[in-house]
Amino acid sequence: MNTCDTQTLQAAPDLQNSSADNIQAQSFRQPSGQPPVTEMERLKQGEMFWNSDPEINAAKIRARTLADKFNATTEEEPKRRLELLKELFGDCTDDIFIKPPFHCDYGFNIHVGKNFFANFQCVMLDAAPITIGDNCLMGPQTCLYTVNHPMDAATRVANYVYGKPITIGDNVWFGGNCVVLSGVTIGDNAVIGAGSVVTSDIPANAVAAGNPARILRYIDNTPDASSVHKPASTL
């Protein structure tokens, strides 16, 4: 068994004497004389939290149970699918459509706008808020990862983690097999090419691709520039 043993999983470890994690420990230690906050409160405040805390685990079990139920539904059960997604997500509208299987950590940190579509094998690790605008399309195996592990080994092995929000604007399209890392903001109308790993912000109207994703060009998304609904003779 590694150093993250059974005793570590039963109670949050004391990192006071660790030589490597004094700086990171400050992010989840309370000032002297103040009542300690819970690990769930730390999660919701964007601070480092102990990932094996019972309340944290209960929230993950709830989310995964709901996701399992959603993934077990069929195409003939659209109402049941919507009910489960509304129970799982922090916010979503009636026109949401996700092709199972779908996976997430908590669910309550996921906020989705109108007309959202995600293809097969979408994963959202929502240790921090994931906020998605209207008319977003996600190709198969699109993955959004807000969660981070500490750089120093002692804190990481003790199973402390933290999250940074992911924010996605309106009308964003992801090709298949895209990954968005924590703390990233993607602007309105952006297009992310298949297989991209988005490690930094992408501005509105940009086409980006690669690992790490780089801006290739910009699209003119003004109403006059669109060919949608124009007569064929004008194209």
Backbone as CSV, one residue per row, in Angstrom:
resi,resn,N_x,N_y,N_z,CA_x,CA_y,CA_z,C_x,C_y,C_z
1,MET,0.848,-1.203,0.000,0.000,0.000,0.000,0.876,1.243,0.000
2,ASN,0.463,2.286,-0.736,1.282,3.486,-0.789,1.076,4.342,0.449
3,THR,1.701,5.521,0.477,1.645,6.356,1.680,0.275,6.926,1.952
4,CYS,-0.636,6.894,0.970,-2.015,7.323,1.219,-2.766,6.110,1.741
5,ASP,-2.519,5.745,3.013,-3.005,4.479,3.551,-4.391,4.628,4.146
6,THR,-4.874,3.562,4.770,-6.232,3.554,5.318,-6.425,4.641,6.348
7,GLN,-5.410,4.864,7.189,-5.537,5.904,8.203,-5.687,7.273,7.561
8,THR,-4.992,7.520,6.476,-5.113,8.798,5.766,-6.515,9.002,5.246
9,LEU,-7.158,7.923,4.795,-8.487,8.040,4.236,-9.556,8.202,5.305
10,GLN,-9.221,7.955,6.560,-10.218,8.059,7.626,-10.257,9.440,8.249
11,ALA,-9.167,10.143,8.210,-9.130,11.473,8.815,-8.168,12.348,8.045
12,ALA,-8.511,13.622,7.892,-7.650,14.529,7.137,-6.282,14.596,7.773
13,PRO,-5.195,14.410,7.027,-3.852,14.368,7.596,-3.392,15.724,8.085
14,ASP,-2.521,15.693,9.080,-1.915,16.921,9.593,-0.672,17.216,8.768
15,LEU,-0.708,18.319,8.019,0.402,18.656,7.147,1.308,19.725,7.753
16,GLN,1.107,20.021,9.044,1.840,21.112,9.671,3.347,20.921,9.581
17,ASN,3.819,19.660,9.699,5.246,19.418,9.745,5.845,19.048,8.403
18,SER,5.027,19.075,7.338,5.554,18.724,6.025,6.510,19.809,5.540
19,SER,7.651,19.413,5.024,8.640,20.377,4.571,8.319,20.962,3.207
20,ALA,7.411,20.292,2.452,7.196,20.695,1.057,5.933,21.477,0.816
21,ASP,5.014,21.474,1.772,3.691,21.993,1.457,3.251,23.135,2.351
22,ASN,4.172,23.836,2.996,3.762,24.910,3.896,2.993,25.996,3.171
23,ILE,3.436,26.366,1.958,2.776,27.444,1.221,1.387,27.009,0.803
24,GLN,1.266,25.802,0.230,-0.042,25.349,-0.214,-0.982,25.105,0.960
25,ALA,-0.439,24.669,2.103,-1.287,24.408,3.259,-2.000,25.659,3.728
26,GLN,-1.389,26.827,3.485,-2.024,28.070,3.916,-3.390,28.258,3.268
27,SER,-3.602,27.665,2.096,-4.858,27.883,1.387,-6.024,27.158,2.037
28,PHE,-5.735,26.174,2.928,-6.862,25.512,3.572,-6.753,25.484,5.096
29,ARG,-5.817,26.242,5.688,-5.763,26.365,7.139,-6.496,27.642,7.568
30,GLN,-7.281,27.534,8.619,-8.005,28.684,9.133,-7.149,29.451,10.149
31,PRO,-7.313,30.780,10.221,-6.590,31.542,11.233,-6.940,31.057,12.631
32,SER,-5.992,31.164,13.544,-6.189,30.707,14.915,-7.376,31.408,15.558
33,GLY,-8.185,30.637,16.293,-9.321,31.188,17.005,-10.606,31.206,16.219
34,GLN,-10.559,30.929,14.913,-11.770,30.894,14.104,-12.228,29.451,13.918
35,PRO,-13.540,29.226,13.915,-14.035,27.861,13.728,-13.661,27.344,12.345
36,PRO,-13.269,26.091,12.239,-12.887,25.545,10.928,-14.091,25.434,10.005
37,VAL,-13.869,25.681,8.731,-14.912,25.462,7.746,-14.863,24.006,7.323
38,THR,-15.939,23.523,6.732,-15.962,22.146,6.263,-15.220,22.038,4.931
39,GLU,-14.893,20.810,4.559,-14.227,20.598,3.281,-15.148,20.983,2.120
40,MET,-16.449,20.767,2.281,-17.390,21.169,1.241,-17.410,22.686,1.091
41,GLU,-17.340,23.397,2.204,-17.272,24.855,2.118,-15.986,25.299,1.429
42,ARG,-14.897,24.601,1.707,-13.643,24.922,1.036,-13.782,24.725,-0.479
43,LEU,-14.400,23.619,-0.870,-14.636,23.366,-2.292,-15.421,24.507,-2.919
44,LYS,-16.518,24.889,-2.273,-17.387,25.921,-2.829,-16.747,27.301,-2.814
45,GLN,-15.756,27.498,-1.949,-15.046,28.780,-1.895,-13.828,28.802,-2.810
46,GLY,-13.589,27.708,-3.529,-12.457,27.648,-4.438,-11.132,27.415,-3.756
47,GLU,-11.152,26.902,-2.519,-9.925,26.627,-1.787,-9.531,25.161,-1.931
48,MET,-8.319,24.838,-1.522,-7.896,23.456,-1.493,-8.720,22.688,-0.454
49,PHE,-9.111,21.464,-0.787,-9.942,20.679,0.128,-9.480,19.229,0.127
50,TRP,-9.866,18.527,1.206,-9.493,17.118,1.352,-10.495,16.263,0.582
51,ASN,-10.020,15.574,-0.414,-10.882,14.870,-1.352,-11.521,13.612,-0.777
52,SER,-11.044,13.143,0.386,-11.602,11.946,1.011,-12.566,12.263,2.140
53,ASP,-12.919,13.523,2.304,-13.871,13.910,3.340,-15.216,13.219,3.129
54,PRO,-15.881,12.746,4.196,-17.150,12.023,4.035,-18.230,12.818,3.307
55,GLU,-18.344,14.117,3.584,-19.356,14.914,2.900,-19.023,15.054,1.417
56,ILE,-17.750,15.210,1.110,-17.318,15.261,-0.290,-17.639,13.946,-0.988
57,ASN,-17.313,12.840,-0.339,-17.585,11.532,-0.935,-19.076,11.300,-1.142
58,ALA,-19.890,11.742,-0.181,-21.341,11.578,-0.316,-21.875,12.354,-1.519
59,ALA,-21.339,13.553,-1.739,-21.765,14.354,-2.889,-21.373,13.682,-4.198
60,LYS,-20.181,13.082,-4.232,-19.742,12.385,-5.438,-20.576,11.131,-5.690
61,ILE,-20.903,10.421,-4.618,-21.738,9.221,-4.773,-23.112,9.596,-5.324
62,ARG,-23.689,10.689,-4.799,-24.991,11.152,-5.301,-24.919,11.448,-6.790
63,ALA,-23.887,12.210,-7.198,-23.770,12.593,-8.599,-23.568,11.380,-9.500
64,ARG,-22.736,10.461,-9.081,-22.448,9.292,-9.910,-23.633,8.348,-9.976
65,THR,-24.411,8.318,-8.908,-25.630,7.509,-8.929,-26.628,8.070,-9.928
66,LEU,-26.813,9.387,-9.902,-27.715,10.017,-10.872,-27.201,9.842,-12.295
67,ALA,-25.890,9.985,-12.485,-25.321,9.803,-13.817,-25.491,8.364,-14.286
68,ASP,-25.319,7.411,-13.391,-25.524,6.002,-13.751,-26.966,5.755,-14.188
69,LYS,-27.903,6.370,-13.473,-29.315,6.219,-13.845,-29.577,6.843,-15.215
70,PHE,-28.990,8.024,-15.447,-29.141,8.679,-16.744,-28.545,7.807,-17.855
71,ASN,-27.374,7.257,-17.606,-26.699,6.460,-18.615,-27.422,5.151,-18.917
72,ALA,-28.276,4.727,-17.999,-29.034,3.491,-18.202,-30.341,3.719,-18.957
73,THR,-30.687,4.976,-19.252,-31.931,5.253,-19.966,-31.768,4.967,-21.450
74,THR,-32.915,4.938,-22.144,-32.926,4.687,-23.581,-33.481,5.896,-24.320
75,GLU,-33.406,5.853,-25.634,-33.931,6.945,-26.463,-35.427,7.130,-26.283
76,GLU,-36.102,6.105,-25.791,-37.555,6.187,-25.581,-37.915,6.833,-24.250
77,GLU,-36.932,7.343,-23.507,-37.192,7.929,-22.190,-36.696,9.375,-22.093
78,PRO,-37.090,10.252,-22.999,-36.582,11.630,-22.957,-37.000,12.381,-21.698
79,LYS,-38.211,12.147,-21.208,-38.661,12.841,-20.001,-37.844,12.415,-18.786
80,ARG,-37.561,11.126,-18.692,-36.756,10.624,-17.572,-35.342,11.191,-17.644
81,ARG,-34.782,11.265,-18.830,-33.445,11.837,-18.981,-33.417,13.289,-18.509
82,LEU,-34.422,14.053,-18.911,-34.473,15.462,-18.510,-34.620,15.590,-17.000
83,GLU,-35.471,14.766,-16.404,-35.647,14.794,-14.954,-34.324,14.549,-14.234
84,LEU,-33.572,13.574,-14.689,-32.309,13.235,-14.043,-31.273,14.337,-14.212
85,LEU,-31.205,14.926,-15.408,-30.250,16.013,-15.624,-30.599,17.236,-14.797
86,LYS,-31.877,17.526,-14.652,-32.282,18.679,-13.840,-31.990,18.450,-12.359
87,GLU,-32.070,17.192,-11.935,-31.718,16.867,-10.553,-30.202,16.909,-10.352
88,LEU,-29.466,16.535,-11.370,-28.012,16.458,-11.278,-27.347,17.817,-11.407
89,PHE,-27.742,18.613,-12.404,-27.052,19.867,-12.711,-27.504,21.007,-11.800
90,GLY,-26.624,21.989,-11.669,-27.013,23.201,-10.975,-28.064,23.964,-11.750
91,ASP,-27.885,24.051,-13.079,-28.850,24.713,-13.959,-28.803,24.057,-15.328
92,CYS,-29.987,23.857,-15.917,-30.101,23.488,-17.327,-31.535,23.746,-17.771
93,THR,-31.741,23.825,-19.064,-33.066,24.112,-19.607,-33.679,22.850,-20.199
94,ASP,-34.948,22.943,-20.596,-35.667,21.771,-21.092,-35.144,21.266,-22.427
95,ASP,-34.396,22.097,-23.159,-33.932,21.679,-24.477,-32.516,21.103,-24.455
96,ILE,-32.025,20.735,-23.289,-30.718,20.098,-23.182,-30.779,18.704,-23.804
97,PHE,-29.687,18.297,-24.459,-29.615,16.949,-25.027,-28.195,16.421,-24.870
98,ILE,-28.045,15.371,-24.102,-26.759,14.728,-23.889,-26.905,13.255,-24.250
99,LYS,-25.984,12.753,-25.065,-25.989,11.339,-25.412,-25.203,10.555,-24.357
100,PRO,-25.849,9.608,-23.698,-25.108,8.802,-22.723,-23.998,8.001,-23.415
101,PRO,-22.924,7.680,-22.685,-22.731,7.955,-21.261,-22.173,9.351,-20.995
102,PHE,-22.547,9.880,-19.832,-22.075,11.167,-19.338,-21.548,10.953,-17.925
103,HIS,-20.472,11.664,-17.559,-19.889,11.494,-16.231,-19.510,12.850,-15.639
104,CYS,-19.699,12.992,-14.333,-19.269,14.199,-13.624,-18.950,13.838,-12.184
105,ASP,-18.374,14.804,-11.450,-18.026,14.568,-10.051,-19.135,14.974,-9.090
106,TYR,-19.720,16.160,-9.281,-20.681,16.690,-8.320,-22.013,17.083,-8.953
107,GLY,-21.988,17.639,-10.123,-23.221,18.024,-10.797,-23.708,19.403,-10.436
108,PHE,-23.740,19.727,-9.146,-24.285,21.024,-8.729,-23.441,22.192,-9.218
109,ASN,-22.214,21.926,-9.618,-21.337,22.986,-10.115,-21.430,23.163,-11.627
110,ILE,-22.359,22.472,-12.282,-22.505,22.559,-13.734,-23.714,23.425,-14.063
111,HIS,-23.492,24.478,-14.835,-24.552,25.424,-15.194,-24.549,25.577,-16.715
112,VAL,-25.632,25.135,-17.335,-25.697,25.016,-18.793,-26.821,25.896,-19.330
113,GLY,-26.544,26.623,-20.413,-27.538,27.499,-21.023,-28.477,26.760,-21.952
114,LYS,-29.164,27.522,-22.784,-30.181,26.969,-23.674,-29.549,26.161,-24.813
115,ASN,-30.301,25.156,-25.266,-29.956,24.422,-26.489,-28.562,23.803,-26.413
116,PHE,-28.285,23.149,-25.305,-26.971,22.514,-25.113,-26.990,21.103,-25.670
117,PHE,-25.910,20.745,-26.387,-25.774,19.388,-26.924,-24.383,18.850,-26.621
118,ALA,-24.331,17.632,-26.091,-23.062,16.934,-25.878,-23.182,15.530,-26.432
119,ASN,-22.214,15.134,-27.229,-22.196,13.809,-27.822,-21.658,12.792,-26.804
120,PHE,-21.493,11.551,-27.240,-21.112,10.446,-26.363,-19.837,10.741,-25.561
121,GLN,-19.797,10.205,-24.336,-18.593,10.186,-23.496,-18.125,11.572,-23.049
122,CYS,-19.073,12.459,-22.793,-18.722,13.760,-22.230,-18.390,13.595,-20.745
123,VAL,-17.306,14.252,-20.306,-16.880,14.192,-18.905,-16.710,15.617,-18.391
124,MET,-17.331,15.921,-17.236,-17.168,17.224,-16.598,-16.768,17.008,-15.150
125,LEU,-15.500,17.281,-14.842,-15.009,17.175,-13.467,-15.156,18.544,-12.813
126,ASP,-16.246,18.689,-12.061,-16.705,20.006,-11.614,-16.379,20.294,-10.154
127,ALA,-15.103,20.187,-9.791,-14.692,20.612,-8.455,-14.850,22.124,-8.291
128,ALA,-14.889,22.839,-9.388,-15.200,24.269,-9.434,-16.303,24.455,-10.468
129,PRO,-16.957,25.618,-10.491,-18.070,25.811,-11.425,-17.679,25.662,-12.886
130,ILE,-18.531,24.988,-13.630,-18.470,24.931,-15.087,-19.695,25.672,-15.595
131,THR,-19.481,26.768,-16.292,-20.573,27.604,-16.776,-20.523,27.635,-18.300
132,ILE,-21.619,27.213,-18.937,-21.685,27.087,-20.390,-22.854,27.914,-20.903
133,GLY,-22.628,28.724,-21.928,-23.666,29.582,-22.476,-24.659,28.844,-23.356
134,ASP,-25.391,29.608,-24.150,-26.414,29.042,-25.028,-25.795,28.455,-26.297
135,ASN,-26.506,27.462,-26.856,-26.197,26.914,-28.190,-24.796,26.317,-28.285
136,CYS,-24.354,25.669,-27.226,-23.032,25.051,-27.234,-23.129,23.616,-27.752
137,LEU,-22.185,23.244,-28.623,-22.121,21.892,-29.181,-20.807,21.250,-28.773
138,MET,-20.886,20.038,-28.233,-19.688,19.313,-27.827,-19.611,17.991,-28.565
139,GLY,-18.521,17.771,-29.294,-18.308,16.512,-29.976,-18.038,15.394,-28.982
140,PRO,-17.993,14.156,-29.467,-17.786,13.017,-28.566,-16.467,13.117,-27.814
141,GLN,-16.515,12.676,-26.560,-15.362,12.639,-25.678,-14.791,14.032,-25.391
142,THR,-15.672,15.030,-25.363,-15.257,16.340,-24.858,-15.163,16.271,-23.340
143,CYS,-14.061,16.744,-22.779,-13.815,16.638,-21.344,-13.445,17.999,-20.771
144,LEU,-14.115,18.382,-19.693,-13.855,19.646,-19.003,-13.338,19.324,-17.607
145,TYR,-12.107,19.736,-17.315,-11.450,19.373,-16.059,-11.170,20.623,-15.226
146,THR,-12.000,20.907,-14.232,-11.712,22.038,-13.346,-10.762,21.659,-12.221
147,VAL,-10.609,20.387,-11.949,-9.871,19.934,-10.759,-8.370,19.938,-11.009
148,ASN,-7.618,20.270,-9.957,-6.160,20.259,-9.979,-5.626,19.502,-8.770
149,HIS,-4.469,18.874,-8.928,-3.747,18.276,-7.813,-2.554,19.164,-7.481
150,PRO,-2.176,19.259,-6.206,-1.041,20.093,-5.818,0.253,19.627,-6.471
151,MET,1.171,20.551,-6.706,2.447,20.217,-7.316,3.359,19.456,-6.358
152,ASP,3.332,19.800,-5.052,4.224,19.100,-4.132,3.643,17.739,-3.774
153,ALA,4.524,16.756,-3.675,4.096,15.363,-3.544,3.387,15.079,-2.231
154,ALA,3.836,15.685,-1.118,3.255,15.364,0.181,1.784,15.728,0.239
155,THR,1.443,16.912,-0.246,0.047,17.344,-0.235,-0.772,16.543,-1.231
156,ARG,-0.188,16.240,-2.367,-0.900,15.470,-3.392,-1.217,14.059,-2.906
157,VAL,-0.236,13.388,-2.293,-0.441,12.026,-1.800,-1.461,12.004,-0.673
158,ALA,-1.538,13.086,0.100,-2.523,13.181,1.179,-3.938,13.405,0.658
159,ASN,-4.088,13.494,-0.661,-5.384,13.578,-1.347,-6.082,14.921,-1.146
160,TYR,-5.293,15.989,-1.212,-5.861,17.327,-1.283,-5.924,17.758,-2.746
161,VAL,-7.006,18.426,-3.114,-7.196,18.912,-4.480,-7.809,20.310,-4.416
162,TYR,-7.866,20.963,-5.565,-8.552,22.252,-5.651,-9.048,22.428,-7.077
163,GLY,-9.991,23.327,-7.273,-10.559,23.546,-8.595,-10.504,24.996,-9.018
164,LYS,-10.450,25.194,-10.339,-10.552,26.531,-10.926,-11.654,26.501,-11.982
165,PRO,-12.513,27.515,-12.023,-13.690,27.475,-12.904,-13.348,27.409,-14.384
166,ILE,-14.240,26.803,-15.141,-14.218,26.835,-16.601,-15.463,27.588,-17.054
167,THR,-15.274,28.563,-17.939,-16.391,29.361,-18.446,-16.376,29.312,-19.966
168,ILE,-17.517,28.954,-20.547,-17.661,28.819,-22.000,-18.822,29.702,-22.444
169,GLY,-18.608,30.518,-23.460,-19.618,31.465,-23.904,-20.698,30.843,-24.761
170,ASP,-21.455,31.694,-25.450,-22.530,31.249,-26.336,-21.963,30.750,-27.675
171,ASN,-22.675,29.811,-28.274,-22.435,29.386,-29.662,-21.049,28.764,-29.877
172,VAL,-20.507,28.129,-28.856,-19.181,27.522,-28.967,-19.322,26.081,-29.459
173,TRP,-18.438,25.691,-30.369,-18.462,24.340,-30.944,-17.122,23.662,-30.685
174,PHE,-17.192,22.464,-30.085,-16.023,21.640,-29.845,-16.055,20.430,-30.778
175,GLY,-14.965,20.167,-31.466,-14.835,18.916,-32.185,-14.638,17.761,-31.206
176,GLY,-14.529,16.554,-31.740,-14.374,15.392,-30.876,-13.026,15.360,-30.169
177,ASN,-13.022,14.700,-28.994,-11.790,14.455,-28.232,-11.087,15.739,-27.790
178,CYS,-11.859,16.753,-27.419,-11.276,17.984,-26.886,-11.177,17.906,-25.363
179,VAL,-10.158,18.556,-24.826,-9.968,18.674,-23.379,-9.810,20.145,-23.037
180,VAL,-10.568,20.597,-22.027,-10.442,21.964,-21.525,-9.948,21.886,-20.090
181,LEU,-8.841,22.548,-19.790,-8.252,22.477,-18.462,-8.777,23.594,-17.552
182,SER,-8.466,23.455,-16.283,-9.029,24.328,-15.249,-8.620,25.780,-15.461
183,GLY,-9.542,26.676,-15.095,-9.283,28.106,-15.149,-9.442,28.741,-16.513
184,VAL,-9.878,27.967,-17.517,-9.962,28.466,-18.883,-11.307,29.149,-19.148
185,THR,-11.272,30.250,-19.890,-12.473,30.907,-20.400,-12.423,30.883,-21.930
186,ILE,-13.541,30.471,-22.547,-13.650,30.435,-24.007,-14.766,31.381,-24.413
187,GLY,-14.471,32.315,-25.309,-15.420,33.353,-25.669,-16.504,32.897,-26.621
188,ASP,-17.502,33.753,-26.815,-18.633,33.474,-27.699,-18.158,33.111,-29.106
189,ASN,-18.878,32.183,-29.723,-18.716,31.823,-31.139,-17.401,31.117,-31.465
190,ALA,-16.616,30.769,-30.465,-15.337,30.115,-30.730,-15.558,28.699,-31.262
191,VAL,-14.595,28.222,-32.044,-14.589,26.858,-32.563,-13.281,26.209,-32.131
192,ILE,-13.395,25.048,-31.485,-12.223,24.326,-30.992,-12.072,23.046,-31.806
193,GLY,-10.975,22.915,-32.525,-10.776,21.787,-33.416,-10.645,20.464,-32.688
194,ALA,-10.989,19.381,-33.371,-10.944,18.045,-32.784,-9.547,17.720,-32.268
195,GLY,-9.512,17.065,-31.112,-8.256,16.641,-30.521,-7.488,17.718,-29.794
196,SER,-8.095,18.877,-29.589,-7.384,19.996,-28.960,-7.329,19.855,-27.446
197,VAL,-6.278,20.395,-26.862,-6.153,20.530,-25.412,-6.051,22.025,-25.114
198,VAL,-7.103,22.561,-24.509,-7.191,24.006,-24.280,-6.627,24.313,-22.897
199,THR,-5.461,24.937,-22.878,-4.761,25.210,-21.623,-4.841,26.665,-21.192
200,SER,-5.274,27.553,-22.097,-5.377,28.981,-21.778,-6.600,29.562,-22.479
201,ASP,-6.949,30.790,-22.116,-8.176,31.412,-22.617,-8.169,31.517,-24.145
202,ILE,-9.366,31.347,-24.724,-9.581,31.514,-26.158,-10.585,32.651,-26.338
203,PRO,-10.257,33.680,-27.100,-11.183,34.816,-27.243,-12.371,34.493,-28.128
204,ALA,-13.351,35.378,-28.112,-14.543,35.225,-28.939,-14.176,35.192,-30.415
205,ASN,-14.947,34.403,-31.167,-14.842,34.328,-32.634,-13.553,33.678,-33.142
206,ALA,-12.788,33.051,-32.252,-11.534,32.432,-32.660,-11.740,30.973,-33.047
207,VAL,-10.948,30.516,-34.025,-10.819,29.099,-34.334,-9.473,28.663,-33.770
208,ALA,-9.500,27.682,-32.860,-8.275,27.232,-32.208,-8.171,25.719,-32.294
209,ALA,-6.943,25.224,-32.358,-6.732,23.782,-32.428,-5.311,23.476,-31.999
210,GLY,-5.098,22.214,-31.625,-3.764,21.745,-31.296,-3.595,21.428,-29.832
211,ASN,-2.389,20.976,-29.481,-2.026,20.656,-28.103,-0.660,21.283,-27.801
212,PRO,-0.671,22.410,-27.069,-1.844,23.149,-26.583,-2.542,23.880,-27.722
213,ALA,-3.838,24.157,-27.524,-4.621,24.821,-28.563,-4.083,26.222,-28.842
214,ARG,-3.936,26.528,-30.122,-3.483,27.849,-30.554,-4.492,28.431,-31.534
215,ILE,-4.590,29.749,-31.542,-5.543,30.422,-32.422,-5.036,30.333,-33.858
216,LEU,-5.883,29.824,-34.746,-5.544,29.686,-36.158,-6.051,30.870,-36.980
217,ARG,-7.246,31.322,-36.647,-7.834,32.456,-37.357,-9.065,32.913,-36.595
218,TYR,-9.698,33.971,-37.113,-10.931,34.481,-36.522,-12.049,34.407,-37.554
219,ILE,-13.272,34.265,-37.068,-14.455,34.189,-37.920,-15.253,35.478,-37.772
220,ASP,-15.727,36.007,-38.894,-16.612,37.171,-38.863,-18.023,36.676,-38.569
221,ASN,-18.472,36.878,-37.335,-19.795,36.410,-36.923,-20.828,37.521,-36.884
222,THR,-20.576,38.609,-37.586,-21.591,39.654,-37.675,-22.761,39.148,-38.503
223,PRO,-23.971,39.634,-38.244,-25.145,39.129,-38.967,-25.005,39.204,-40.482
224,ASP,-24.417,40.258,-41.011,-24.294,40.419,-42.455,-23.337,39.413,-43.082
225,ALA,-22.415,38.853,-42.241,-21.413,37.926,-42.772,-21.924,36.506,-42.862
226,SER,-23.032,36.212,-42.199,-23.525,34.835,-42.156,-24.236,34.464,-43.443
227,SER,-24.003,33.210,-43.906,-24.685,32.705,-45.099,-25.968,31.969,-44.752
228,VAL,-26.255,31.851,-43.436,-27.431,31.114,-43.034,-28.709,31.808,-43.522
229,HIS,-29.599,31.056,-44.104,-30.910,31.516,-44.582,-30.824,32.430,-45.809
230,LYS,-29.636,32.603,-46.393,-29.548,33.395,-47.621,-29.976,32.534,-48.816
231,PRO,-30.649,33.131,-49.812,-31.013,32.376,-51.013,-29.797,31.793,-51.691
232,ALA,-29.947,30.629,-52.313,-28.827,29.946,-52.931,-28.135,30.820,-53.982
233,SER,-28.882,31.693,-54.660,-28.308,32.529,-55.716,-27.301,33.522,-55.197
234,THR,-27.330,33.792,-53.880,-26.412,34.775,-53.296,-25.159,34.139,-52.741
235,LEU,-25.098,32.797,-52.725,-23.965,32.112,-52.115,-22.822,31.955,-53.122
